Amino acid sequence: MKTKVTEILEIEYPIIQGGMAWVAEYHLAAAVSEAGGLGLIGAASAPADWVREQIRSAKKLTEKPFGVNIMLMSPYADEVAKIIVEEGVKVVTTGAGSPEKYMKMWKEAGVKVIPVVASVALAKRMERCGADALVAEGTEAGGHIGENTTFVLVPQIVDGVNVPVIAAGGIADGRGIAAAFMLGAQAVQMGTHFVVTKESMVHENYKQCILKARDIDSRVTGRSTGHPVRALRNQMTKTYLQKEQEGAGFEELELLTLGGLRKAVVEGDVVNGSVMAGQIAGMVKEELACRDLIQKLARETDSLIGGKGFYE
C-alpha cells in the first residue's frame, strides 16, 4: 500500500504508532519502525536528556525512520525541539499547542512535521505554517481528546487542506484502516492496539485491562474543566466523575489524576491510576509482536481494498 504518507516518511506501511506518554518508549518505537510502520517516542513532559537517550537507544535497534511526539505544553519543549535536529530525527508529531516557532529550524534540518489536530481551523493553520501532513484525531482516541468523531473529522479536514491526512481514533483492524482510506486519509495512527504488543514495556496489569475491556468500559473525565481525557473505567474515573457531577473545582479534580498515567503504566496500579485507552479497547483481544500486528493489519486491509492505497 503506497500512499503519499508512505512516500513522505519512507515507510513500508501507512501505519503510525501513537506517541503515547509513558507508553511510547524506544523499544516500542523501534519495533514498529522495524516492522515497516512508523514508530514514535512519546516525549510528553520528560526532560530533554531522557528524550536524547531514547532516540539513541532506538537507533541501536533500528536503522529505519522513527519519530518523536512532542507535547508542546511541556516545560522542556524548547530543548526537545533542538534535540530533534541535533540527533537527526526524521519525523516529529506535535500535540497540545502549535509548533510554529520551531518550524523554520525543523524544516531547514529536513524534519517532517506532522501536527495532531482536532478541528478544521487548526488543520488549516498548521498547513499554512508548513506542516508536511496532519493527524486528524477523533474523540474515540485514548488520552486527551477533542469532540468530533473520526468519521466526521477526517473527511472535513481532507476537504480543507492540501497536505496528506492521517486518521486516528477508533481504528483497531483492517476494517478501520480501509474505512479511513475511504474517508480520504492517506495513513492511520493507532495507539491502544500497540499498547498490548509484546515489545510494549507497560505493566502487565495495564495490558490485561485493555485485553479484558468491553465496548462499554470507556469513560471521559474532565469535560467540565475543558480538558477531556478518555480512559478505561476504574475507581479513579468513578470518583472523578462523581466529584465532577457535584461541581468540584479544577484543582481538586487535578489532584485525583496527578501522576495517574505513570501510576498505571509503570506501577501497575489500574485501580487508582489512569488507564488511558481508546474506545476500541474492546476490539483488542490478543498480544502480538509489532511485526505480526502490522502484517495482520496489512492483510486485513488488503482483503478489503485490493492492495490499493489512495496515492494520487
Residue pairs with C-beta under 8 A, 6 or more apart in sequence:
1 13
1 14
1 298
1 301
1 302
1 307
1 308
1 309
2 309
2 311
3 14
3 164
3 186
3 187
3 309
3 310
3 311
4 133
4 164
4 186
4 311
4 312
5 11
5 14
5 16
5 133
5 164
5 166
5 186
5 187
6 12
6 13
6 14
6 187
6 309
7 311
8 112
8 132
8 133
8 164
9 38
9 65
9 90
9 91
9 112
10 65
10 90
11 33
11 36
11 37
11 38
11 64
11 65
12 36
12 37
13 35
13 36
13 37
13 294
13 297
13 298
14 166
14 177
14 186
14 187
14 188
14 309
15 32
15 36
15 37
15 38
15 177
15 187
15 188
15 190
15 294
15 297
15 298
16 37
16 38
16 40
16 93
16 135
16 166
16 187
16 188
16 189
16 190
17 24
17 28
17 29
17 32
17 37
17 38
17 39
17 40
17 189
17 190
17 191
17 194
17 290
18 24
18 40
18 42
18 69
18 141
18 168
18 189
18 190
18 191
18 194
19 40
19 41
19 42
19 43
19 67
19 68
19 69
19 93
19 95
20 42
20 142
20 143
20 191
20 195
20 276
21 42
21 44
21 45
21 71
21 143
21 261
22 42
22 44
22 202
22 261
22 262
22 265
22 266
23 42
23 191
23 195
23 200
23 202
23 265
24 39
24 40
24 41
24 42
24 69
24 194
25 41
25 42
25 54
25 201
26 41
26 54
26 55
26 57
26 58
26 61
27 61
27 199
27 200
27 201
28 39
28 194
28 197
28 199
28 200
28 201
28 290
29 39
29 40
29 41
29 54
29 58
29 66
29 67
30 39
30 57
30 58
30 61
30 62
30 66
30 199
31 39
31 61
31 62
31 197
31 199
31 289
31 290
31 291
32 38
32 39
32 40
32 66
32 194
32 199
32 290
32 294
33 39
33 58
33 62
33 64
33 65
33 66
34 61
34 62
34 64
34 290
34 291
35 290
35 291
35 293
35 294
35 295
36 64
36 291
36 294
37 290
37 294
38 65
38 66
38 67
38 91
39 58
39 62
39 66
39 67
40 66
40 67
40 68
40 69
40 91
40 93
41 51
41 54
41 55
41 58
41 66
41 67
41 68
41 69
42 68
42 69
43 51
43 68
43 69
43 70
43 71
43 74
43 76
43 80
44 69
44 71
44 74
45 71
45 73
45 74
45 75
45 76
46 74
46 76
47 76
47 79
48 76
48 79
48 80
48 82
48 83
51 68
51 76
51 80
51 83
52 83
52 86
52 87
54 68
55 68
55 83
55 87
55 89
56 87
58 66
65 90
65 91
66 89
66 90
66 91
67 89
67 90
67 91
67 92
67 93
67 112
67 114
68 80
68 84
68 89
68 91
68 92
68 93
69 92
69 93
69 94
69 95
70 77
70 80
70 81
70 84
70 92
70 93
70 94
70 95
70 99
71 77
71 94
71 95
71 96
71 97
72 94
72 95
72 96
72 97
72 98
72 99
73 96
73 97
74 80
77 97
81 99
81 102
81 105
81 106
82 105
83 89
84 92
84 106
84 109
84 111
85 105
85 106
85 109
85 111
88 109
89 111
90 110
90 111
90 112
91 111
91 112
91 113
91 114
92 99
92 106
92 111
92 112
92 113
92 114
93 114
93 115
93 116
93 135
94 113
94 114
94 115
94 116
95 115
95 116
95 144
96 144
98 115
98 125
98 126
98 129
99 106
99 113
99 115
99 126
99 129
100 129
103 113
103 129
103 130
106 113
107 113
107 130
112 132
112 133
113 130
113 131
113 132
114 131
114 132
114 133
114 134
114 135
114 166
115 122
115 126
115 131
115 134
115 135
116 134
116 135
116 137
116 168
117 123
117 126
117 134
117 135
117 136
117 137
117 157
118 136
118 137
118 138
118 145
118 146
118 147
118 148
118 153
119 146
119 148
119 153
120 156
120 157
120 160
123 134
123 136
123 157
123 160
123 161
123 165
124 160
124 161
126 134
127 134
127 161
127 162
127 163
131 163
132 163
132 164
133 163
133 164
133 165
133 166
133 186
133 187
134 157
134 161
134 163
134 164
134 165
134 166
135 165
135 166
135 167
135 168
135 189
136 150
136 153
136 154
136 157
136 158
136 165
136 166
136 167
136 168
136 185
137 145
137 146
137 150
137 153
137 168
137 169
137 189
138 145
138 146
138 148
138 149
138 150
138 151
138 152
138 153
138 154
138 167
138 168
138 169
138 170
139 145
139 146
139 147
139 148
139 149
139 150
139 169
139 230
140 149
140 150
140 169
140 170
140 230
140 278
140 279
140 280
141 150
141 168
141 169
141 170
141 191
141 230
141 278
142 191
142 192
142 230
142 231
142 276
142 277
142 278
142 281
143 191
143 229
143 230
143 231
143 276
144 227
144 228
144 229
145 169
145 220
145 228
145 229
145 230
146 153
147 228
148 156
149 169
149 170
150 167
150 168
150 169
150 170
150 171
150 180
151 170
151 179
151 183
153 169
154 165
154 167
154 180
154 183
154 184
154 185
155 183
155 184
157 165
158 165
158 183
158 184
158 185
159 184
164 186
164 187
165 184
165 185
165 186
166 185
166 186
166 187
166 188
166 189
167 180
167 183
167 185
167 187
167 188
167 189
168 188
168 189
168 190
168 191
169 278
170 176
170 278
170 279
170 280
171 177
171 180
171 188
171 189
171 190
171 280
172 190
172 192
172 193
172 280
172 283
172 284
173 283
173 297
173 300
174 296
174 297
174 298
174 299
174 300
174 301
174 302
174 303
174 304
175 300
175 304
176 188
176 280
177 188
177 297
177 300
177 301
178 300
178 301
178 304
178 305
180 188
181 301
181 305
181 309
181 310
184 310
185 310
186 309
186 310
186 311
191 278
192 210
192 277
192 278
192 280
192 281
192 284
193 280
193 284
193 293
194 200
194 290
194 293
195 202
195 206
195 207
195 210
195 277
196 207
196 210
196 211
196 284
196 286
196 287
197 287
197 288
197 289
197 290
197 293
198 287
198 288
198 289
198 290
199 289
199 290
200 207
202 265
203 264
203 265
203 266
203 267
203 268
203 270
204 268
205 264
205 268
205 269
205 270
206 264
206 265
206 268
206 270
206 275
207 287
208 270
209 232
209 234
209 270
209 275
209 277
210 232
210 275
210 277
210 281
210 284
211 284
211 285
211 286
211 287
213 232
213 277
213 281
213 282
213 284
214 282
215 279
215 282
216 282
217 232
217 233
217 281
217 282
218 230
218 231
218 232
218 233
218 277
218 278
218 279
218 281
219 230
219 231
219 232
219 233
219 237
219 241
220 228
220 229
220 230
221 228
221 229
221 231
221 237
221 240
221 241
221 244
221 253
221 257
222 228
222 229
222 240
222 244
222 253
222 257
223 244
224 244
224 253
225 250
225 253
225 254
229 257
229 274
229 276
230 276
230 277
230 278
230 279
231 237
231 274
231 275
231 276
231 277
232 270
232 275
232 276
232 277
232 281
234 270
234 271
234 272
234 273
234 275
235 271
235 272
236 256
236 257
236 260
236 271
236 272
236 273
236 274
239 256
240 253
240 256
240 257
243 252
243 253
243 256
244 253
257 274
260 272
260 273
260 274
261 273
261 274
261 276
262 273
263 269
263 272
263 273
263 274
264 270
264 273
264 274
264 275
264 276
265 273
267 273
288 296
